Amino acid sequence: MVEVKNVTKMYGDKKAVDDISFTVKSGEILGFLGPNGAGKSTTMNIITGYLSSSSGTVTVDGCEILDDPKGVKSKIGYLPEIPPLYTDMTVRKYLEFMYDLKKVKLEKDDHIDEVCRLVKITQVEDRIIKNLSKGYKQRVGLAQALLGNPQVLILDEPTVGLDPKQIIEIRNLVKNLGKKHTVILSSHILSEVQAICDRVLIISNGRIVADAETENLSKVLGKSDKLRIQVKGAKANVIDTVSSLRDVKAIKTEREHSDGTYDYIVEVSRDTDVREALFYKLAEAKLPLLLMQSADPSLEEIFLKLTNETNYSKQGGADK
């Protein structure tokens, strides 16, 4: 549906986007993740045609943006970080204005009614936009992006500045939109990406440093050599017993529970499986094993590791 190929964007001698390539399949919700200033918004503006790239191509549903900019834009609904609202208009008048501006071919009243129902703003459509809450303004911004039923939705930080309840509402709305649209969602909020997206791209310093399905991200990019175990028994005995296994490199106590059990993190040699040996060793020592699981790194840990590594590499190593 969307193909970005070797796109670079220069501002003077600074590369805001550095030769990035990726594709987004039809019906996919892609999370575009990165720290502030990483190049997320620049990339999204290039895809929508609001910015031109210095080199590279963007194709949407077979249309190349430089060859057919109007055709590409007609296939895209865009919600910038700051929604483009005319705040002195009522919601209805604003959507009618945007309908005319976009030259939508669908029946006007029915289509606007449908969009209002979809984003749940029917009850405020006669109110002036400047009097709405931040959450409702964001919904109105989404409504304008949906006018014309575009195949692709590009949402730049759609929940920024919202309260927790509004964030959940917008997340659920975006997830539902993903059933009928291809969605590219930019964010630096990790929990948001995990909650909404099928796949994650992580960008740092204008370059893509990771690309994986959300549920497999920690497995693909942060394969763990650690186990988390919960064992009942004297802490010293547990540490001595576990440490006696050949492939265990280290064990540390993570926390104590009120019933006298402890959680431990066990670091093992790379590419070894000690689970069975660990089970029997603890059983032999009469130390009940209550829980054992892989201590996969969190998305936060992966994100920090990848972006810090990119910064380090870009600077040519550590500061001297």
N, C-alpha and C positions, 0 to 999 in steps of 0.2 A: 504493500500500500504506500509506504513512505520509504524512499531510499536517499540517504545522505552519503555522498561519495567524495572523499578527499577534499572536504571543505576547510578552507583557511580564511580567517578574517584578520586583516592587519589594521591597526590604528597607528599610523606613522611607522615606527620601527618596532612596535609592540604587537605580538601575536595574541589576540584575544581568543581565537580558536585556531588550533594547530593540526591541520590535516586529519580531520576526524571522518570516520565512515561508520555507518550503521544502517540497519533496515528495521522497519516496524511492520509486523504482519497485520492483516485485516482483522479487526476485532480484538486486538491486543491493547492492554493498558501498560504503557511503558513509563517507568519512573526515571526521571532524569535528575540524578542526585549529585550534589557537589557543594563545597563551601561557597560563601559569598565571593563573587569575583572570579569564579572558576570558568565562566564562559557559557553558563546555561542559558541565560536570557538572550545573549547574542546569537547562539545557535538557533533558538526558537524563533527569533526575529528573522533570521535568514530563511528558515523553512517557510514561514508565513509570507515572505516577500517584502517585509517591512524594511529589511536591510539587504544589501547585495553582498555576496561573498567576494573575497579577493581572488579566490580560485576554487575550483570544485563545482559539483552539480547537486541539485536537489530535485528529485522526481516524486510526484504524488499521483498515484493511480495511473501511471504511464505518461503523465504530462511533466515535461521539464520546465522548471519555473522561469528560466530565461526565454525559452521558446514560446511559452503560453502563460504569461503571468496572470491574466484574468481567469483562465481556465483553472489554474492551480488554486487561486484565492477563492474561487467559487466552491471548491471542495473542502475548504478549511474554515472552521470556526475558532476564533482566537479570543482568549481571555488573558489580557496582560495582568501583571502584578497589581497595577492600579487600574481598575475597570474604567473604560472610556464612557463615563456617564454624563449626561447633561442634567445636572442636579435640580434645575428649576422646572423641569418637565415632570409630568406624572409618569408613572411606570408605563401605562398603556400608550401614551403619546410618544414616549421615547422609543418603545418597541415598534410602533407604526413608522416612526421616522427612520429607524435602522432598517426596517423591512424595505422601505422605498429606496434607501441608500444602497442596499445590497442587491436591489432589483430582483427580489425573490419572485418566483413564478407561481408559487402555491397560493391557494385562495386565502386572502389576507386575514379576515377575521377568524376563520376557523383555525388557521395555522398559529396565529398569535395566542388564541385560546388554548390550543394544545400545548404550546411551549410554556405558557403560564402554569398550566396544570402540572406539567412535568417537573418544573423546578419549584412548585408550590408557592407561587406569588399571586395567585388569583385574588386572594383577599386583600392585597395591597395595590392592585393595579390602578386604582384611582387616586392613590396618594402621591404627593410630590417626593421625588427621590431623595432630596437632601434631608427629609424628615425621617427617613428609614434608618434602621440599625445597620451596623456594618455587615452583619450576616445577610440581611435582605438585599443590601446593595450588591453583595457578591452574587447572590442569586439572580439579580437583574442582569449583572454582567454575564453570567452563564446563559441567561435567556437570549441575550443578543448574539452570543456565540452560536446558539442552536438555530437561529433563524435561517431558513433555507435547507434544514436537515443536512448539514455538511457531513461528509464521510469521515473526516478527521477533526478531532477537537484537540487544540493545543492550549494547555492551562498552565500559566506561569504563577507559581506560588498561590494556588487558589484559596488556601486557608490562612494566609498571613494576617495577623491582627485580630483574628476571631477568638471568642471565648471557647472553652472546652465543649460546651453544648453545640455551638455553631459549627465547630470543627467536625464533630461527629456527624452532624446533619449534612454538611457539604461532602464529607468523605462518602457517606452512603449514597448521596446523589450522584457523585462521580462514578462510583462503582456500578450503579444502575445504568448510567449513560454508556458505560463500557460494553453493555450487552448489544448495543446497536451501532456503536461508533468505535473507530480506532482512536485511542486517547494517548497523547504524550503529556505527561504531567511533570512539571519542574518543581523541585522542593529541596530544602536542606534539612527537613524534619524527617528523621529516619523512621520513626514509628508510623508516620503518614504513608511512606512508601511501602512499608511492610503490610499495612492494612488495606491498601488499595490496589497495588500494582502486581501484574503477572511477571514482569521482568524489570530488571534494574540496570541502568547504565550509570557508572560513577565517573564524573569528569573532574579533573584537577589541573589547574594551569593550562586550560584550553585543550587538554588531551584526554581521551577515554582511557581510564586505567582499569576498568572492570566492566564486564557484560555477562550477566547470568540471570536465570530465573530466580525470582525472589526467594522461593522456598529452598532453593539449592545453593544460594549465594554463599552461606557460611561453609557448606561442604566443598564447593568448588574452589573458593578463594581462601578459605581459612581452615583447611583440614587440621583437625586437632590431634595432638599427641598427648592429650590429657583425659583423664576420667574423673568424674565426680562420684564419690561413694559416700554412703551413710552407714555407719557401723555402730553397733551397741557394744560398749565395753570400755575398759580403761584406755585412755588416750595413748599412754606410753606403750601399752601392749599392741595396740593397733598399728602404731607407727613402726615399731620393731618388726612386727609380723609382715607388714606390707613391704617394708624396706628390704627384707631378706630375699625377695624375688629378684631374679637376675636382671630382668628387663625393666625394673622400676628404677628411674633415675632420681626421683625426689617425691616426697609427700609432705603436704602442709595442711594444717587444720584451717578449715574455712569458717566454721561457726559451731557453737554448742546449742543443743536443744534442751528444753526444760526437763525432758525425761532422761537426760544423761547420755543421749546419743550425740555423735559428732558428725559433721560433714567434712570430708577431706577432698583435696585435689591431688590426684596422683599423676605425675608426669612419667611417661614411659618412653622407651627407645622408639625412634621413628620406624613406622611400618611393622610394628609388632602388635600382637593381640594377646594381652595378658588376662583377659576377663575370666577364662575358665580356671587358670592357675590361681588367680586371685581369689576366686570363689572357694576353691578347695582349701587354700592356705588359711583363709579366715575361718572356715568351718572346722578345720583340724584344730585351730587354736580356740575353738568355742567362742568365737566373736561373730555374732549374728550380722550378716550383711543385709541391710534393709533397702538399699537403693544403689544402683550402678548405672551410669549413663555417660555418654560422650560429653565432654565439656567443650562443645563447639563455641568458637568465638561469636559474640553478638555482632549484629550489623554495625553497631557503633564502633566496636573494636576494629572490624574490617575497614570501615570508612576512615578512621583515624590513621590506621596503618598505611593504607594505600595513598591517602592524600599527603601524609607526612613524608612517605618515601618519595613521592613525586616532587615535593618541595625541596627535599634534600638533594635529589638528582639534578634538579634544575639549577640549584645554587652551586653545583659542582662539588658537593661534599659538605662536611661540617665547617662551620665558621672557624676561622683561625685567629 
